[in-house]
Amino acid sequence: MSLKKSLLLTSSLLFTAGAVHAEVPNVVVSIKPIHSLVASIMQGLGEPALIVEGAASPHTYSMKPSNASALENADIVFWVGHGLEAFLEKPLEALGSGATIVELDDAPGLEKLKFREGGAFEAHDDGDEHEAGTEGAEDHAHEEGHHHDEGEFDMHLWLDPANAKAMAAEIEKTLTAADPDNAATYKSNLNALNMRLDALDRTLEEAVAPIKDKPFIVFHDAYQYFEHRYDVKVAGSITVSPEVLPGAERLSEIHAKIVELGATCVFAEPQFEPKLVNVVLEGTPAKPGTLDPEAATIEAGPDLYFQLMQGIGTSLKTCLSNGS
């Protein structure tokens, strides 16, 4: 083959490859755990954009100009739904018909669990101010905290690998409909993801089996999907603001709850300062631990979901195995 023909053939192949790549939809995803699932299904074709980056929380997030630009250019937007990323409601309405918007809490096959409130579980406010001595604090938390709509179910759906598989199927279906030329790749990636999720499920079940009967307390009740899947024993939740130390009366209530429930460990989250954890635990037999349900400390990408779930399993096993 002549040099001229070789160059022409190379140029043609590069142009064809570029054309295929250009047809891949511009995809935007709200939060890290869902982004990880989308990134897995898009592997080899493109990378989805992420809105809530780093250690930011969807409960308190404020849109940035770069986020608005990404949404304006999006072909597809994946989010969990109104009950989690409330900050996205108005921006998504403004998109009109410019993008396909997929609310994954509507994915077929999801198992949805109701919020738990009352008794051992404090009003579900996801870190909003909720201190003893504040008039109407519990009522405010219930009304404003997590936007309890859509049947008032817990929106931390991804903390069950079976739910992750249901959402992944909806993601693959949406991508294939928008980009049928790459349907085979999306399907292959989904199959590979499902195999990883099945393996993860088995690993987690084995990891937490020895500590199933050890009660523990979490700072907010985000883990019941994990609890329901693996039959671990969440004894209650404590809702406090990470920015404000609880008052003496509130501390007394927390201490009494820990002792009453026989909690082996109390788990904070990355946004809670160690000083706050130490104050809450002072005078109780419980040990401190950390859980990260939204992957605040994990780098975004296809492996994040697996690191997130394995991290929860490891944290539970480590703290509860060493507890009395």
N, C-alpha and C positions, 0 to 999 in steps of 0.2 A: 504494500500500500504506500502511495506517495505521501510525502510530508504534508502536502496541501490537503489531500483527502483525509489524513489522520486528524489534522487540526479542525477540519470542517465537522468530522464525526464527533470529536471531543466537544466542540462548541454546541452541537446539536443535542448531545447527551446532557450537557450542563444546563442548557435551556429547558430541556424536558423536565429534568429534576427540579429546576427552579420553579417551573410552572406548576408541578404537582405540589410542591411545598407552599406555593402562594395560595393554593386552593384550601389549605388547612384553615379552619375558622379561627378568628381571634377570640380566645376564650378567657373570661375573667372569673375568678373564684373568690368567695368571701373570706373564708377562714382556712387555716393551715390543715386541719385534718381532712377536710373535703378537697382542698387543693392537692393533697398527696394522692388521693384516689384518682382525681382527674389527670394529674401528671403521669400516673402509672399507665392509664389507658391511652394517653397521647404520646407515650415514649416512642422515639424514632421519627415522629412527625412534627412536633412542635411543643412549646412550653406554655402552659396557662399563666396568666398574670394573677397575682395575689393582692388582695386589698389589705387585710389585717395582717401586717407583717410583724416580725420580731416578737417582743413580749406583750404587744398590745392585746387588749381584750375586746371582743365584739360587744360586750355589755356597756362599755364606756367609750367606744371608738368615735372619733370625729373624722369625717372625710377630708382628704387632702386634694389639692388641685390635680396631682398625678393620678389619683383614684378616679376623679371625675373624667379626666381625659381617657383613661383606660375604658371606662364604661361607655363613653361616647363612641369609641372605636370598636366596641365589642360586637361580635356576631352571636355569642352565647354567654350567658351569665348563670353560674351555678351558685345558689345560696341555700342555707338550711331552711329559713323561713322567717315569718314575721315575729315569732316568739323568741328568736335569738338575735338576729342582726337588725334590730329596729332602725338603726342609723341608715340602712339601705332603702327603706321603704320609699321615701320621697325621691331619691336619685333614680330608683328603678322606674317609678311612675313617670319621671321626666323622659325616660328613654322612649316611651311610646312603643311603636312597632319596630324600632330600629334594631332590636336584638331579641333572640329567643331567651326568655327568662325561665329558668327551671328551679322550682322550689322543691328541694329534695325531701322535705318532710311529707310530701305527697307521693313519694316513690312507692310503687306496688310492693307488697311483701314486708314492709317495715313493721316491727313490733313497737308500739308506743305505750309508754307507761305514764300514769297520772302523777302529778306532783304530790309529794307527801308534806303535809303541814299539820302542826299541832303535836302534842305529846313530846316525844324526843326530837322532833324535827322542827326547827325554828322556821318562821315565815321565810319564804324563798325570795331573797332580794339581791343575790349575786353581788354582795359587797357594797350596796347602797348603805348610807348611814342608817344605823338601826341600834341605838344605844338605849340602855335602861334610863328612865327618867325623862325621856322625850315623849311628850304627849302625842298619842296617835301614831307612834313609830311603826307598830306592827301593822296597823291598818294601811299606812302609807306604803310600807314594804309590799303588802299584798296587792295593792292597787297599781303601784308603779314599777315594782322590782323587775319582773321578768316578762311583762306583757302577757299575762296568762290568758291567751286567746286560743283559738283553734282547738277547743276541747280541753284546754289547760293541761297539756301533757308536757313532760320533761323533754327539752329540746337537745339534750346531749346524746343524740341518737347514735352517734358514731362509736360510742364506747361499748358496743357489742359487735363483734366481727360479722355476725349474721346480718345485722343492719347495714354494715359497711358493704356487704355483698349486694344487698338490695339497692343501695344507692349507686353502687358501681354499675349495676345492670341498667339503671335509668340513665346514667352518664354515657355509657356506651351506645345506648339506643339513640340518645340525642345527637351525639357526635356523628354517628353513622347516617342519620337522616340529613344532617347538614353537609356531610362530606362523604357521599357514597363511594367515591373513587378509592377511598382509604378504608373501606368497611372491613376488609380482611385483616388489616393491621389492628384496628380497634378491637375486633373480635379476638384475635390472638392475644393481645395485651390483656383483655378482660379475663380470658381463660388462665393466663399466667398469674394475674392478680388473685383470682379466686383460689388457685392452688396455694399461694402464699398465705391467704387469709385462713384457709382450712388448717394449714400447718401452724399458724399463729394460734388459732383457737385451741388446738391440741396442746401446744406448749404452755399456754396460760392455764388451761385446766389442770395440767400436771403440776405447774409451779405453785398454785394457790391451794391445792388439795390439802396439804398438811396444816394450813392455818384457817380453814373454813369456820371453825368454831370460836375463833378469837374475835371478840367485839372491838370495834374501833369507831372513832368519831371523826367526822370531816367538818371543815369550816363552812362549806355550803353543799347542799345535797345534789351534787352533780354526777354521782357515780352509780345510780341505781340500775342503769343498763348493765354495767360491769358486774354489779352485785347479783342481779337477776340471772345473768348468763352463767356465772361461776359459783353461785351460792355462797358468797362470802357474807360476813355479818356486819353490815353498817348499823351501828347502834343508835346513831343520831347525828344531828348537824348543829353547828354553832355559827350563826351569822353575825359577824362583826365587820366594821369598816377597817381596811388595812391601813388607813391614814390616821385613825384615832384610837388610842388605847381605851379599852372599856373601863367604865367607872367601877368603884368598889362594889356596888350592888350587883352589877352585871357579872363581875369576876366571881362573886360568891355563887351566883346562879350556875355559872359555867363549871366551877369546881364541884358543886353538888351533883350536877348532871354526870360528870365524868366518873365520880365515885359511885353514884347510884347505878349507873349502867355497867360498871365494871370494865370500862374501856381500857384495853391494853395500850393503844396508841391514839394520839390525836394528830390528824394530818392537816397541815396548812397547804398553801399553794405558793408558787414562786413569788407572787406579788406581796405576800405577807412578810414583814420584817421579822428576823429572828427574835428581836426583843419582844415583839408582841406574842410570839409563840411561847417564849419562856415565861412571860407574865401569866398567860392563860394556864400554863401547866403547873405553875408554882403551887406547892402544897397538895398536889395530886400524885397518885402512883403511875400515871400514864407517861408514856415516852413520846417524844416528838418525831414526826415524819413529814415528808413532803410528797404531794401528788400533783401532777401537772395535766389536767384534763384537756387543755386547749393547746398543748405543745408550745408553751411560751418560750421554753429554753431550747427548743430543737430547731435545727435548720430546715427550712422548707424544702420539699422535694419528694420523690416517689417513696423513699424509705421512711419518711417522717411518721406515717401512720403506725408502722411496725415498731419504731423506736418509742413512740408514745405509749402504745399498749403494753409493750414489754417493760417499759419504765414503771407503769402503774403496778404491774404484777410483781416486779422486783422490789419496789418500795414497800408494798404490803407484806411480802414474804420476809424481807429483811427486818422490818420493825416488829411485826407480830411474832416472828419466830423467836426473837430475843426478849419478848415481853414475858411478864410473869403470868 
